[in-house]
Amino acid sequence: MSFVIGITGQTGAGKGTAAKILAKYDMAYIDCDLVARDVVEVGNKTLDKLCDAFSDSILNADGTLNRPELAKIAFSSPQSVRLLNSITHPAIIDKINEMIAEMDKKDEKYIVLDAPTLIESGAAEICDVIITVVADEDIRLSRIMERDNIDCEAAQRRMSAQPKPDFYIENSDYTVYNNGDIESLTEQISRIYDDILRNYIT
C-alpha cells in the first residue's frame, strides 16, 4: 500500500507550494483542486446537483461551470458553503480513492495529497500523515488577491468561509508556518520529510 501524506491549510497559506516541494522527494502527487474540476465537467452528475442547488445561473452559455459565479453564491453564507461541500466532497473523495488505487497498482511508494478541505471533507481518513500549512491573515489576504485577481472583499469572503488555523493544527501531525520566503518553507518541509521517514516508515 502507498503511504499517503495529506497537506492542507487555509487558502493563501501556501499549501500547494508546500505540497509540490514535498512531491520532489520522488512522490506521486494528487492535486485535489484539479480533481474538483474534473468531477464538475459537463455531463457529470455532480454538476447537475450543483445546478439543482444553486440554479442554472452558475453555468456558462456552453453549459460549463462558471466558477466565479458559483464562488460568489456559495461563499455568501456558511449555509451555502455547507451545501456546496455536501455535493462536491463525496464525488472528490471517490475520485481520489480511484486515483490512489491506480497508483498502488503502479507500486508508487509515497503519495502527496494536496487538499484544501482535507479534514472537513473526510479525506483525512485516507491519509497516514497530515501536514497543515498556516500563515498570518494579512499575508494570506495579499496572496489570495494577487493569485486570483480579486478584490479585498472577495478575498475576505473566501477566508471567512474556512475554519480558523487552530482547527487545522489540532487535526494534523505537523504544522508549517509559511510567513517567510521559499527557502524557509523548503527547509521546514525537508525537516518534516526526514521526521516522517524516521517515525512512520519502516
C-alpha positions as CSV (number, residue, x, y, z in Angstrom):
1,M,0.0,0.0,0.0
2,S,1.1,3.5,-0.8
3,F,1.9,5.8,2.2
4,V,-0.3,8.9,1.8
5,I,0.8,12.3,3.1
6,G,-2.0,14.8,3.2
7,I,-1.3,18.6,3.0
8,T,-3.9,21.1,3.9
9,G,-4.4,24.6,5.3
10,Q,-6.3,27.8,4.8
11,T,-6.5,29.5,1.4
12,G,-3.4,31.7,0.8
13,A,-1.3,29.8,3.3
14,G,0.9,28.2,0.6
15,K,-0.3,24.7,0.9
16,G,0.1,24.0,-2.8
17,T,3.6,25.2,-2.9
18,A,4.5,23.1,0.1
19,A,2.9,20.0,-1.5
20,K,4.9,20.5,-4.7
21,I,8.2,20.8,-2.6
22,L,7.4,17.5,-0.8
23,A,6.5,15.8,-4.1
24,K,10.0,16.4,-5.3
25,Y,11.1,13.6,-2.9
26,D,10.1,11.1,-5.6
27,M,6.5,11.1,-4.6
28,A,3.3,10.8,-6.6
29,Y,1.1,13.9,-6.4
30,I,-2.6,14.4,-6.4
31,D,-3.9,17.9,-6.7
32,C,-7.4,18.0,-5.3
33,D,-8.2,21.3,-6.9
34,L,-7.8,19.5,-10.3
35,V,-9.9,16.6,-9.0
36,A,-12.6,19.1,-8.0
37,R,-12.5,20.5,-11.5
38,D,-12.8,17.0,-13.0
39,V,-15.9,16.0,-11.1
40,V,-17.9,19.0,-12.3
41,E,-17.2,18.6,-16.0
42,V,-20.2,18.7,-18.4
43,G,-22.2,15.5,-18.2
44,N,-21.1,14.7,-14.6
45,K,-23.8,14.2,-12.1
46,T,-22.1,16.5,-9.6
47,L,-22.6,19.4,-12.0
48,D,-26.3,18.6,-12.3
49,K,-26.6,18.5,-8.5
50,L,-24.9,21.9,-8.2
51,C,-27.4,23.4,-10.7
52,D,-30.2,21.9,-8.7
53,A,-28.9,23.5,-5.5
54,F,-27.7,26.9,-6.8
55,S,-29.7,27.3,-10.1
56,D,-28.5,27.3,-13.7
57,S,-27.0,30.8,-13.2
58,I,-23.8,29.1,-12.3
59,L,-23.4,27.8,-15.9
60,N,-21.7,29.5,-18.8
61,A,-23.5,29.7,-22.2
62,D,-21.8,26.5,-23.3
63,G,-23.0,24.6,-20.2
64,T,-19.7,24.5,-18.4
65,L,-19.4,25.6,-14.8
66,N,-19.0,29.4,-14.2
67,R,-16.6,29.1,-11.3
68,P,-16.6,32.8,-10.3
69,E,-20.4,32.8,-10.2
70,L,-20.5,29.7,-8.1
71,A,-18.0,31.1,-5.7
72,K,-19.9,34.3,-5.4
73,I,-23.1,32.4,-4.4
74,A,-21.5,29.6,-2.5
75,F,-19.3,31.8,-0.3
76,S,-22.1,34.2,0.6
77,S,-23.1,32.3,3.7
78,P,-22.0,29.4,5.9
79,Q,-25.1,27.5,4.9
80,S,-24.3,27.8,1.2
81,V,-20.7,26.7,1.8
82,R,-22.0,23.6,3.7
83,L,-24.4,22.9,0.8
84,L,-21.6,23.2,-1.8
85,N,-19.4,20.9,0.3
86,S,-22.1,18.3,0.7
87,I,-22.4,18.0,-3.0
88,T,-18.7,18.1,-4.1
89,H,-16.8,16.4,-1.3
90,P,-18.2,12.8,-1.8
91,A,-17.5,13.0,-5.5
92,I,-14.0,14.3,-4.9
93,I,-13.2,11.5,-2.3
94,D,-14.5,8.8,-4.7
95,K,-12.2,10.1,-7.4
96,I,-9.2,10.4,-5.1
97,N,-9.7,6.7,-4.0
98,E,-9.8,5.7,-7.6
99,M,-6.5,7.6,-8.3
100,I,-4.8,6.1,-5.2
101,A,-5.9,2.6,-6.3
102,E,-4.3,3.2,-9.7
103,M,-1.1,4.5,-8.1
104,D,-1.0,1.4,-5.8
105,K,-1.1,-0.8,-8.9
106,K,2.0,1.1,-10.3
107,D,3.8,0.5,-6.9
108,E,4.0,4.1,-6.0
109,K,5.6,4.1,-2.5
110,Y,4.5,7.6,-1.4
111,I,1.6,9.9,-2.4
112,V,1.2,13.6,-1.6
113,L,-2.5,14.5,-1.4
114,D,-2.8,18.3,-1.8
115,A,-6.3,19.1,-0.4
116,P,-7.7,22.5,0.8
117,T,-10.6,20.7,2.6
118,L,-8.7,17.6,3.6
119,I,-10.1,17.5,7.1
120,E,-13.6,18.9,6.5
121,S,-14.3,16.6,3.6
122,G,-13.3,13.4,5.4
123,A,-10.4,12.8,3.1
124,A,-8.1,12.8,6.1
125,E,-9.2,9.2,6.7
126,I,-7.3,8.3,3.5
127,C,-4.0,9.7,4.9
128,D,-1.3,8.2,7.0
129,V,0.1,11.6,8.0
130,I,-1.3,15.1,7.8
131,I,0.6,18.4,7.4
132,T,-1.0,21.8,7.9
133,V,0.4,24.9,6.3
134,V,-0.6,28.2,8.1
135,A,0.3,31.9,7.5
136,D,-0.7,35.2,9.0
137,E,-4.0,36.6,7.9
138,D,-2.6,39.7,6.2
139,I,-0.1,37.7,4.2
140,R,-2.8,35.2,3.2
141,L,-5.1,38.1,2.1
142,S,-2.4,39.6,-0.1
143,R,-1.6,36.3,-1.7
144,I,-5.2,35.5,-2.5
145,M,-5.8,38.9,-4.1
146,E,-2.8,38.5,-6.3
147,R,-3.3,34.8,-7.1
148,D,-6.9,35.0,-8.0
149,N,-7.0,38.6,-9.2
150,I,-9.9,39.5,-6.9
151,D,-10.5,42.5,-4.6
152,C,-10.1,42.6,-0.8
153,E,-13.8,42.0,-0.1
154,A,-14.0,38.8,-2.2
155,A,-10.7,37.5,-0.7
156,Q,-12.0,38.1,2.8
157,R,-15.2,36.2,2.0
158,R,-13.2,33.2,1.0
159,M,-11.1,33.4,4.1
160,S,-14.1,33.7,6.4
161,A,-15.7,30.6,4.8
162,Q,-12.9,28.4,6.3
163,P,-12.2,27.2,9.8
164,K,-9.7,29.0,12.0
165,P,-6.0,27.9,11.9
166,D,-6.3,26.0,15.2
167,F,-8.8,23.6,13.6
168,Y,-6.2,22.6,11.1
169,I,-3.3,22.5,13.5
170,E,-5.2,20.4,16.1
171,N,-6.2,17.8,13.4
172,S,-2.7,17.5,11.9
173,D,0.6,15.7,12.7
174,Y,2.8,18.6,11.6
175,T,2.4,22.3,11.1
176,V,4.4,24.5,8.7
177,Y,4.5,28.3,9.3
178,N,4.7,29.9,5.9
179,N,5.2,33.6,6.6
180,G,8.7,33.8,5.0
181,D,10.4,33.0,1.8
182,I,10.6,29.8,-0.3
183,E,13.9,28.8,1.3
184,S,12.3,28.8,4.8
185,L,9.3,26.8,3.5
186,T,11.6,24.3,1.8
187,E,13.7,23.9,5.0
188,Q,10.6,23.1,7.1
189,I,9.3,20.6,4.6
190,S,12.7,18.9,4.5
191,R,12.7,18.5,8.3
192,I,9.2,17.1,8.2
193,Y,10.1,14.6,5.5
194,D,13.1,13.4,7.5
195,D,10.9,13.0,10.6
196,I,8.3,11.1,8.7
197,L,10.9,8.7,7.4
198,R,12.2,8.2,11.0
199,N,8.9,7.8,12.8
200,Y,6.3,6.4,10.3
201,I,8.1,4.5,7.6
202,T,10.0,1.3,8.4
